[in-house]
């Protein structure tokens, strides 16, 4: 029976760790999607500018190829066209470099695994010390604990076990009705029961 309980507890802990990692991965995917959308929109705007300039070039070519009685304006038109083409080419190159940098950044972000916090919370001080614990206060056969950044229920339970309070994550969940392993946030106060306290 103890083996079954152990495997159920191990499965629960593994599932909660996977869910937390899934949430972090989903956040990165959402961020990447937003950045990709920005790049696509910038590229679409650049395409519209290029289309407008291509239309203008086509109109100027038509003017140049049309026999004109007075040819004095066509030289100016060609110079303006040459200037605009150079400007378009310069902007196109800048946009291309920007898009490549963004894609490289997105690739680096996608390749980086989500951060995993392994820092256990500050457990209560030793029972035989003269000073009461700072991070936890004794209350009805247990302790109050404020959740810190990176805490998980299993890390909190482990830290208390190392100080002699043999508590499990399921006992913590039972002592805190409505508490979900995924609803922990920094500053949340939870109750850590002490099954060995009299």
C-alpha positions as a printed NumPy array, in Angstrom:
array([[  0.   ,   0.   ,   0.   ],
       [  2.915,   2.305,   0.797],
       [  4.403,   1.616,  -2.648],
       [  1.152,   2.599,  -4.363],
       [  0.944,   5.807,  -2.318],
       [  4.57 ,   6.569,  -3.162],
       [  4.003,   6.097,  -6.898],
       [  0.828,   8.212,  -6.783],
       [  2.742,  10.975,  -4.996],
       [  5.604,  10.715,  -7.516],
       [  3.118,  10.903, -10.405],
       [  1.424,  13.945,  -8.869],
       [  4.759,  15.724,  -8.387],
       [  5.888,  14.916, -11.928],
       [  2.592,  16.149, -13.363],
       [  2.726,  19.439, -11.439],
       [  6.329,  20.034, -12.585],
       [  5.359,  19.336, -16.207],
       [  2.376,  21.707, -15.962],
       [  4.579,  24.501, -14.609],
       [  7.071,  23.927, -17.427],
       [  4.208,  23.842, -19.947],
       [  2.985,  27.221, -18.685],
       [  6.484,  28.731, -19.042],
       [  6.855,  27.215, -22.5  ],
       [  3.424,  28.563, -23.495],
       [  4.483,  32.045, -22.355],
       [  7.595,  31.845, -24.543],
       [  5.525,  30.615, -27.491],
       [  3.06 ,  33.505, -27.034],
       [  5.929,  35.989, -26.893],
       [  7.51 ,  34.494, -30.015],
       [  4.152,  34.57 , -31.823],
       [  3.741,  38.256, -31.023],
       [  7.24 ,  39.069, -32.27 ],
       [  6.697,  37.051, -35.436],
       [  3.415,  38.898, -36.033],
       [  5.255,  42.231, -35.704],
       [  7.835,  41.098, -38.26 ],
       [  5.136,  39.907, -40.68 ],
       [  3.29 ,  43.225, -40.384],
       [  6.523,  45.201, -40.939],
       [  7.289,  43.095, -43.992],
       [  3.754,  43.627, -45.369],
       [  4.097,  47.4  , -44.933],
       [  7.458,  47.293, -46.709],
       [  5.864,  45.288, -49.522],
       [  3.17 ,  47.939, -49.953],
       [  5.817,  50.655, -50.176],
       [  7.724,  48.631, -52.748],
       [  4.548,  48.093, -54.798],
       [  3.809,  51.825, -54.793],
       [  7.348,  52.632, -55.895],
       [  7.219,  49.942, -58.599],
       [  4.026,  51.569, -59.909],
       [  5.735,  54.948, -59.908],
       [  8.734,  53.521, -61.773],
       [  6.412,  51.968, -64.337],
       [  4.708,  55.324, -64.903],
       [  8.055,  57.065, -65.327],
       [  9.192,  54.399, -67.828],
       [  6.005,  54.956, -69.771],
       [  6.731,  58.682, -69.863],
       [ 10.314,  58.077, -70.991],
       [  9.295,  55.644, -73.75 ],
       [  6.519,  57.887, -75.017],
       [  7.742,  60.234, -77.699],
       [  7.655,  63.714, -76.296],
       [  7.916,  66.89 , -78.255],
       [  9.721,  68.647, -75.441],
       [ 12.32 ,  66.296, -73.829],
       [ 13.594,  68.705, -71.155],
       [ 11.65 ,  67.115, -68.208],
       [ 12.668,  63.503, -68.914],
       [ 16.249,  63.991, -67.703],
       [ 14.967,  65.338, -64.372],
       [ 12.505,  62.469, -64.123],
       [ 15.306,  59.95 , -64.626],
       [ 17.46 ,  61.584, -61.971],
       [ 14.566,  61.545, -59.495],
       [ 13.913,  57.94 , -60.377],
       [ 17.55 ,  56.991, -59.831],
       [ 17.503,  58.723, -56.435],
       [ 14.291,  56.938, -55.407],
       [ 15.608,  53.559, -56.54 ],
       [ 18.764,  54.04 , -54.446],
       [ 16.65 ,  55.035, -51.445],
       [ 14.384,  52.008, -51.913],
       [ 17.356,  49.711, -52.167],
       [ 18.924,  51.186, -49.017],
       [ 15.667,  50.797, -47.054],
       [ 15.152,  47.279, -48.375],
       [ 18.639,  46.315, -47.185],
       [ 18.019,  47.845, -43.738],
       [ 14.689,  46.005, -43.45 ],
       [ 16.302,  42.745, -44.514],
       [ 19.014,  43.101, -41.86 ],
       [ 16.403,  43.966, -39.221],
       [ 14.286,  40.926, -40.131],
       [ 17.336,  38.646, -40.007],
       [ 18.309,  40.001, -36.559],
       [ 14.759,  39.452, -35.278],
       [ 14.703,  35.896, -36.621],
       [ 18.06 ,  35.175, -34.939],
       [ 16.727,  36.614, -31.658],
       [ 13.595,  34.479, -31.941],
       [ 15.738,  31.419, -32.644],
       [ 17.803,  32.072, -29.522],
       [ 14.675,  32.573, -27.436],
       [ 13.106,  29.387, -28.789],
       [ 16.291,  27.397, -28.11 ],
       [ 16.501,  28.592, -24.491],
       [ 14.673,  26.245, -22.131],
       [ 12.353,  27.873, -19.594],
       [ 14.009,  28.643, -16.259],
       [ 13.596,  25.979, -13.62 ],
       [ 13.866,  27.146, -10.017],
       [ 15.359,  24.591,  -7.658],
       [ 15.907,  26.904,  -4.689],
       [ 13.962,  25.507,  -1.726],
       [ 12.127,  27.895,   0.571],
       [ 13.542,  28.958,   3.905],
       [ 12.352,  26.271,   6.332],
       [ 11.592,  26.978,   9.991],
       [ 14.552,  27.239,  12.365],
       [ 15.594,  24.299,  14.532],
       [ 13.08 ,  23.386,  17.235],
       [ 15.712,  23.61 ,  20.003],
       [ 16.795,  27.191,  19.201],
       [ 15.762,  29.987,  21.584],
       [ 14.529,  32.261,  18.776],
       [ 11.199,  31.587,  17.052],
       [ 11.39 ,  30.936,  13.285],
       [ 11.387,  34.112,  11.157],
       [  9.885,  32.689,   7.955],
       [  7.249,  30.586,   9.697],
       [  5.25 ,  30.886,  12.869],
       [  3.855,  28.028,  14.924],
       [  0.084,  27.691,  14.56 ],
       [ -2.207,  24.763,  15.403],
       [  0.319,  21.954,  14.947],
       [  2.072,  23.535,  11.986],
       [  3.554,  26.629,  10.424],
       [  2.51 ,  29.526,   8.238],
       [  4.751,  30.014,   5.226],
       [  4.878,  32.851,   2.671],
       [  5.57 ,  31.595,  -0.841],
       [  8.782,  32.932,  -2.374],
       [  9.871,  33.165,  -5.991],
       [ 10.573,  29.763,  -7.537],
       [  8.789,  27.786,  -4.789],
       [  6.898,  24.605,  -5.564],
       [  4.923,  22.485,  -3.113],
       [  7.458,  19.675,  -3.369],
       [ 10.382,  22.053,  -2.682],
       [  8.58 ,  23.494,   0.354],
       [  7.789,  20.007,   1.701],
       [ 11.4  ,  18.914,   1.157],
       [ 12.789,  21.946,   2.998],
       [ 10.528,  21.268,   5.991],
       [ 11.457,  17.555,   5.966],
       [ 15.145,  18.506,   6.148],
       [ 14.338,  20.374,   9.387],
       [ 12.463,  17.41 ,  10.895],
       [  8.885,  18.3  ,   9.908],
       [  7.774,  15.195,   8.04 ],
       [  5.114,  16.685,   5.779],
       [  4.012,  15.669,   2.28 ],
       [  2.624,  17.739,  -0.56 ],
       [ -0.724,  15.981,  -0.197],
       [ -0.828,  16.957,   3.5  ],
       [ -0.085,  20.58 ,   2.544],
       [ -2.88 ,  20.493,  -0.042],
       [ -5.285,  18.966,   2.494],
       [ -4.402,  21.643,   5.095],
       [ -5.05 ,  24.403,   2.535],
       [ -8.487,  23.764,   0.974],
       [ -8.762,  25.158,  -2.532],
       [ -4.972,  25.368,  -2.959],
       [ -3.677,  24.13 ,  -6.301],
       [  0.022,  23.472,  -7.035],
       [ -0.406,  25.775, -10.041],
       [ -1.925,  28.636,  -8.014],
       [  1.177,  29.413,  -5.936],
       [  2.299,  33.003,  -6.231],
       [  4.926,  35.069,  -4.425],
       [  3.608,  36.38 ,  -1.101],
       [  0.768,  33.826,  -0.765],
       [  0.576,  32.473,   2.784],
       [  0.002,  28.747,   3.124],
       [ -0.282,  26.508,   6.182],
       [  2.314,  23.732,   6.622],
       [  0.904,  21.067,   8.961],
       [  3.262,  19.305,  11.377],
       [  1.964,  15.716,  11.706],
       [  4.508,  15.004,  14.476],
       [  3.489,  17.944,  16.697],
       [  1.473,  17.153,  19.813]])
